[in-house]
Amino acid sequence: MFVHTIDPVLLELGPFQIRYYGLFFVLGFIVAYFMLRFLAKERHINLTKDEIADYVLYSAIGIVLGARIFYIVFYNLPFYLENPLRIFALWQGGLSFHGGLTGAIVTTYIFCKKKKLHIYDILDMAVIPAALGLALGRLGNFTNGELYGRITNVPWAVQFPGAEGFRHPSQFYESFKNLAIFFILFMIRNRNLPRGILFWMFVALYSIFRFFIEFFREADAQIGYFFGWMTMGQILCIIFLVISLYFLDKIRKTEVRK
């Protein structure tokens, strides 16, 4: 068993702080930039280095805005209505994957309309580094000592600051899950799949894996459980899984008719 004593702040200069959480976040987008350059060349998508950099920047803004809005609305609206200035305290955590995904889709749509590209050509590429970036992001959650799991006595349990007892390090479970999704998508990326399959496979896989990992993760204290056992994360996973299965079936039927 492990006692979490990691200082989430790497460097502090007066009021300015550099946190491990932020570094993992930035590292994820750097990885995304170089991987998108590789994938765009591999898939013969005509994008310059500057255009890819622009897309990564737009995506970062869309992901953060979407993730923050979803977290505020679905996870802790009363708190932020009473403390509106805390909306901007991103370094304290509070981002929703499902909101980030929604923000990424919106910014990708705008980017593709501007560049006259098919949205699935970009989304099918973007989810590969996105899965890797999400794996890094969960490591940031661990250093922050947040989003920890439920009480357990497994040998790898962790005692987090301010949390009762030893807990599942569910941040690592999620990181491994995202790595698994990354390797699956990377291995099948060149199998001549119809447009959109990789993207909606990513959404489906994430939803399924995340649904089961939620059984090891502590529910948000301000929300608790729905029906005595279901978390808000699981509800959102079901919604996004249904959406992904709908589009996967739609793409399949379109291909059959060709």
C-alpha positions as CSV (number, residue, x, y, z in Angstrom):
1,M,0.0,0.0,0.0
2,F,1.1,3.5,-0.8
3,V,0.6,6.9,1.0
4,H,0.1,9.7,-1.5
5,T,2.5,12.6,-0.4
6,I,3.1,14.0,-3.9
7,D,3.2,17.8,-4.0
8,P,1.0,18.7,-7.1
9,V,3.0,21.9,-7.5
10,L,6.3,21.4,-9.4
11,L,7.5,25.0,-9.2
12,E,6.1,28.0,-7.4
13,L,7.3,31.6,-8.2
14,G,5.2,34.0,-6.1
15,P,1.6,33.6,-7.1
16,F,2.6,31.7,-10.2
17,Q,2.5,27.9,-10.1
18,I,3.5,25.1,-12.4
19,R,1.6,22.0,-11.6
20,Y,2.2,18.5,-12.8
21,Y,-1.4,18.4,-13.9
22,G,-0.9,21.3,-16.3
23,L,2.4,19.7,-17.6
24,F,0.6,16.4,-18.4
25,F,-2.1,18.4,-20.1
26,V,0.3,20.4,-22.3
27,L,2.4,17.3,-23.0
28,G,-0.7,15.6,-24.3
29,F,-1.3,18.4,-26.9
30,I,2.4,18.3,-27.9
31,V,2.2,14.6,-28.5
32,A,-1.0,15.2,-30.5
33,Y,0.7,17.7,-32.8
34,F,3.5,15.4,-33.8
35,M,1.3,12.4,-34.1
36,L,-1.2,14.3,-36.2
37,R,1.6,15.3,-38.6
38,F,2.6,11.7,-38.9
39,L,-1.0,10.5,-39.4
40,A,-1.9,13.2,-41.9
41,K,1.0,12.3,-44.0
42,E,0.2,8.6,-43.8
43,R,-3.4,9.1,-44.7
44,H,-2.5,11.6,-47.5
45,I,-4.5,14.5,-45.9
46,N,-3.3,17.8,-47.2
47,L,-2.5,19.8,-44.1
48,T,0.6,21.9,-43.5
49,K,2.5,22.0,-40.2
50,D,0.9,25.4,-39.4
51,E,-2.6,24.1,-40.1
52,I,-2.1,21.2,-37.8
53,A,-0.8,23.5,-35.1
54,D,-3.9,25.7,-35.6
55,Y,-6.1,22.6,-35.3
56,V,-4.4,21.5,-32.1
57,L,-4.8,25.0,-30.7
58,Y,-8.5,25.2,-31.6
59,S,-9.0,21.8,-30.2
60,A,-7.4,22.6,-26.9
61,I,-9.6,25.6,-26.5
62,G,-12.7,23.6,-27.5
63,I,-11.8,20.7,-25.2
64,V,-11.2,22.9,-22.2
65,L,-14.3,25.0,-22.7
66,G,-16.5,21.9,-23.3
67,A,-15.0,19.9,-20.5
68,R,-15.4,22.8,-18.0
69,I,-19.0,23.6,-19.1
70,F,-20.1,20.0,-18.8
71,Y,-18.4,19.6,-15.4
72,I,-20.1,22.8,-14.1
73,V,-23.5,21.9,-15.5
74,F,-23.7,18.2,-14.8
75,Y,-21.4,17.7,-11.7
76,N,-21.4,20.8,-9.5
77,L,-23.8,23.6,-10.8
78,P,-24.9,24.9,-7.3
79,F,-21.3,25.3,-6.2
80,Y,-20.3,27.4,-9.2
81,L,-23.4,29.5,-9.1
82,E,-22.4,30.5,-5.6
83,N,-18.7,30.8,-6.4
84,P,-18.6,32.1,-10.1
85,L,-14.9,33.1,-9.9
86,R,-14.0,29.4,-9.2
87,I,-15.1,28.6,-12.7
88,F,-11.7,29.8,-13.9
89,A,-9.7,27.8,-11.4
90,L,-8.8,25.0,-13.9
91,W,-5.7,24.1,-12.0
92,Q,-7.9,22.6,-9.2
93,G,-9.4,20.1,-11.7
94,G,-13.0,19.8,-12.7
95,L,-13.1,18.8,-16.3
96,S,-15.5,16.3,-17.9
97,F,-14.4,14.0,-20.7
98,H,-17.8,14.0,-22.3
99,G,-17.8,17.8,-22.4
100,G,-14.3,17.8,-23.8
101,L,-15.3,15.4,-26.5
102,T,-18.3,17.6,-27.4
103,G,-16.0,20.6,-27.6
104,A,-13.6,18.8,-29.8
105,I,-16.3,17.8,-32.2
106,V,-17.6,21.4,-32.5
107,T,-14.1,22.8,-33.1
108,T,-13.3,20.1,-35.5
109,Y,-16.5,20.8,-37.5
110,I,-15.6,24.5,-37.6
111,F,-12.0,23.8,-38.7
112,C,-13.1,21.3,-41.4
113,K,-15.7,23.8,-42.8
114,K,-13.0,26.4,-43.1
115,K,-10.4,24.0,-44.7
116,K,-13.1,22.2,-46.8
117,L,-12.2,18.8,-45.3
118,H,-14.5,15.9,-44.3
119,I,-14.9,16.0,-40.6
120,Y,-14.4,12.3,-40.2
121,D,-11.0,12.5,-42.0
122,I,-9.8,14.7,-39.1
123,L,-11.8,13.0,-36.2
124,D,-10.6,9.5,-37.3
125,M,-7.0,10.8,-36.9
126,A,-7.5,12.9,-33.8
127,V,-8.9,10.1,-31.6
128,I,-5.6,8.2,-31.8
129,P,-3.4,10.8,-30.1
130,A,-6.5,11.8,-28.0
131,A,-6.5,8.4,-26.3
132,L,-2.8,8.8,-25.5
133,G,-3.4,12.3,-24.2
134,L,-6.2,11.1,-21.9
135,A,-3.8,8.5,-20.5
136,L,-1.4,11.3,-19.6
137,G,-4.2,13.4,-18.2
138,R,-5.2,10.7,-15.7
139,L,-1.6,10.7,-14.4
140,G,-2.1,14.4,-13.7
141,N,-5.3,13.5,-11.7
142,F,-3.2,11.1,-9.6
143,T,-0.5,13.8,-8.8
144,N,-3.4,16.1,-7.9
145,G,-4.8,13.5,-5.5
146,E,-8.2,13.7,-7.1
147,L,-10.7,11.4,-8.8
148,Y,-9.5,8.6,-6.6
149,G,-11.3,5.2,-6.2
150,R,-13.4,3.6,-3.5
151,I,-12.1,2.2,-0.3
152,T,-10.3,-1.2,-0.7
153,N,-7.7,-3.4,0.8
154,V,-5.9,-4.5,-2.4
155,P,-2.1,-4.5,-2.1
156,W,-1.8,-1.5,-4.5
157,A,-4.3,0.7,-2.6
158,V,-3.3,4.3,-2.1
159,Q,-4.2,6.7,0.8
160,F,-4.9,10.1,-0.7
161,P,-4.7,13.4,1.1
162,G,-8.0,14.2,2.8
163,A,-9.6,10.8,1.9
164,E,-10.6,8.3,4.4
165,G,-8.8,4.9,4.3
166,F,-6.9,3.3,1.4
167,R,-8.4,3.7,-2.1
168,H,-8.3,2.2,-5.5
169,P,-5.9,4.2,-7.7
170,S,-8.6,4.5,-10.3
171,Q,-6.6,7.2,-12.1
172,F,-4.2,4.5,-13.1
173,Y,-7.0,2.2,-14.2
174,E,-8.3,4.9,-16.4
175,S,-4.8,5.6,-17.8
176,F,-4.3,2.0,-18.7
177,K,-7.8,1.9,-20.3
178,N,-6.9,4.9,-22.4
179,L,-3.6,3.3,-23.4
180,A,-5.4,0.1,-24.4
181,I,-7.8,2.2,-26.6
182,F,-4.8,4.0,-28.2
183,F,-3.1,0.7,-29.1
184,I,-6.3,-0.8,-30.5
185,L,-7.0,2.3,-32.7
186,F,-3.4,2.6,-33.8
187,M,-3.2,-1.1,-34.8
188,I,-6.3,-1.0,-37.0
189,R,-5.9,2.5,-38.4
190,N,-4.8,1.3,-41.9
191,R,-7.4,-1.4,-42.4
192,N,-9.3,0.6,-45.0
193,L,-12.2,1.3,-42.6
194,P,-15.1,3.5,-43.7
195,R,-15.0,7.2,-42.6
196,G,-16.1,7.7,-39.0
197,I,-15.5,4.1,-37.8
198,L,-12.4,4.9,-35.9
199,F,-13.9,7.9,-34.2
200,W,-17.1,6.2,-33.1
201,M,-15.2,3.1,-32.1
202,F,-13.2,5.4,-29.8
203,V,-16.4,6.7,-28.3
204,A,-17.9,3.3,-27.8
205,L,-14.7,1.7,-26.3
206,Y,-14.2,4.6,-24.0
207,S,-17.9,4.5,-22.8
208,I,-17.8,0.7,-22.2
209,F,-14.5,0.7,-20.4
210,R,-15.2,3.8,-18.4
211,F,-18.6,2.4,-17.3
212,F,-17.0,-0.5,-15.6
213,I,-14.1,1.4,-14.1
214,E,-16.7,3.7,-12.4
215,F,-17.5,0.8,-10.1
216,F,-14.0,1.3,-8.6
217,R,-14.1,5.1,-8.6
218,E,-15.5,7.2,-5.8
219,A,-18.6,9.0,-6.8
220,D,-18.5,12.8,-6.7
221,A,-19.5,13.8,-3.2
222,Q,-21.8,16.6,-4.3
223,I,-23.8,14.2,-6.5
224,G,-23.5,10.7,-5.0
225,Y,-25.2,7.8,-6.7
226,F,-28.3,7.5,-8.8
227,F,-30.6,4.6,-8.1
228,G,-28.2,3.7,-5.3
229,W,-25.4,2.5,-7.5
230,M,-25.0,4.5,-10.7
231,T,-22.7,7.5,-11.1
232,M,-23.1,10.6,-13.3
233,G,-20.1,9.3,-15.3
234,Q,-21.9,6.1,-16.0
235,I,-25.1,7.9,-17.1
236,L,-23.1,10.0,-19.5
237,C,-21.3,6.9,-20.8
238,I,-24.6,5.1,-21.5
239,I,-25.8,8.2,-23.5
240,F,-22.5,8.4,-25.5
241,L,-22.4,4.7,-26.1
242,V,-26.0,4.7,-27.5
243,I,-25.0,7.7,-29.8
244,S,-21.8,5.9,-31.0
245,L,-23.7,2.6,-31.7
246,Y,-26.3,4.6,-33.7
247,F,-23.6,6.2,-35.9
248,L,-21.6,2.9,-36.3
249,D,-24.8,1.2,-37.5
250,K,-25.5,4.1,-39.8
251,I,-22.1,4.0,-41.3
252,R,-22.4,0.2,-41.7
253,K,-25.7,0.5,-43.5
254,T,-24.3,3.2,-45.8
255,E,-21.4,1.0,-46.8
256,V,-23.8,-1.9,-47.5
257,R,-25.9,0.2,-49.8
258,K,-22.8,1.2,-51.9
